[in-house]
Amino acid sequence: MSHLFDVYPIYDIEPVKAEGSYLWDQNGTKYLDLYGGHAVISVGHCHPYYVDKLTKQLNAISFYSNSVKISIQEELAEKLGELSGYPDYKLFLCNSGAEANENALKLASFHNGRTKVISFTKSFHGRTAGAVAATDNPSIVAPVNYKEHVTFLPFNDAAAAEEGITDEVCAVIVEGIQGVGGINVCTDEFLQTLRRKCDETGAILILDSVQCGYGRTGKFFSHQFSGITPDIMSMAKGMGNGFPIGGILISPKFKASYGLLGTTFGGNHLACAAGVAVLDIMKEENLIANAAQIGEYLFEGIKAIGGYKELRGRGLMIGIEYDFPVKDLRNKLLFEHKMFTGVAGANTIRLLPSLALGKAEADLFLEALKKEVSVAAV
């Protein structure tokens, strides 16, 4: 009998039903989802419009390759450009965040013919060859993953970036807000320095927006708070609300050619239907504004509770760092209060709920957090 390759620590909970910000397990127990499966659930579980859009597409045609015209790709590109504020950028579609970052790095190297990459401490860009080489976690970089071309600079250190980005650098890749690294927010000065140095040296600025994009922070992309424009933005996670889809938005400075980039499954009919549904719902229900408003409400509530070492993030991308390991706190939230949360490292609770999270759900979390933090302080 075959078994799964054991690479994930798994809670003994099996969600079998979902709606909005809630999950139900096989025993009928209801859970509040404040993690969205690693920031994937953007518009809420099983949104009726989303389900209808995918059902109709599945009943029509679910897949064909990029050798034929797929009009829904153009619809997705147009709606994404409009809502994101990048109508003149071109879209290349793939299947995941790692794949998006692979293509971003490859396109940068094609463009300027260089090989050196600048990444930053505590970064996470994916597990595939090029993306994992630019990820600051040696434990997931295999010997076969060539990484000698990557230099890691201190995150949020503008002076180090000033010195480290030279005319030998192919690309600078950075998360506008580091997710796995602990919800660390780029400062305006840091991002503006990266933009200026890339302009001066001809390096390509890649904003990894896989987790901090798609409206999560209260703007479509987190870097928009800093007033800079990247050359390439990578996306995935909330792009399909659970259906695998990724992509890169590409500056007009890049010239396309046949065979430059390619994919079998990227941009398939079902993936694009999911992507279009997400954008339609985000626009119709003002979910970017909701992420900003409910995020601010949560921030103020967490501040009032106190007891933390540092509170970081923007919108509905929140990290609460304590001066103690949060494993027990997370388990109490899950098993006693029936709330899914995440962690970043040993001491940080990570919140990545649906952008449709309501005030009532936020209050439930704040009530539970207040109880458990007060207990921990005793």
ABEGO torsion letter per residue (X at the ends): XBBBBBABBBBBBBBABBBEABBBBAAGBBBBBAAGGGGABAAEBGBAAAAAAAAAAAAABABBBAABBBAAAAAAAAAAAAAAGBAABBBBBBABAAAAAAAAAAAAAAAAGBABBBBBBGBBAEABAAAAAABBBAAABBAABBAAABBBBBBGBAAAAAAABBAABABBBBBABBAAAGGBBBBAAAAAAAAAAAAAAGBBBBBBAAAABGGAAGBABAAAAAGBBBABBBBBEAAAGGBBBBBBBBBAABBBBBGABBBAABGBAAAAAAAAAAAAAAAAAGAAAAAAAAAAAAAAAAAAAEGBABBBEBEABBBBBBABBAAAAAAAAAAAAGBBBBBBEAABBBBBBBAABBAAAAAAAAAAAAAAAAAAAX
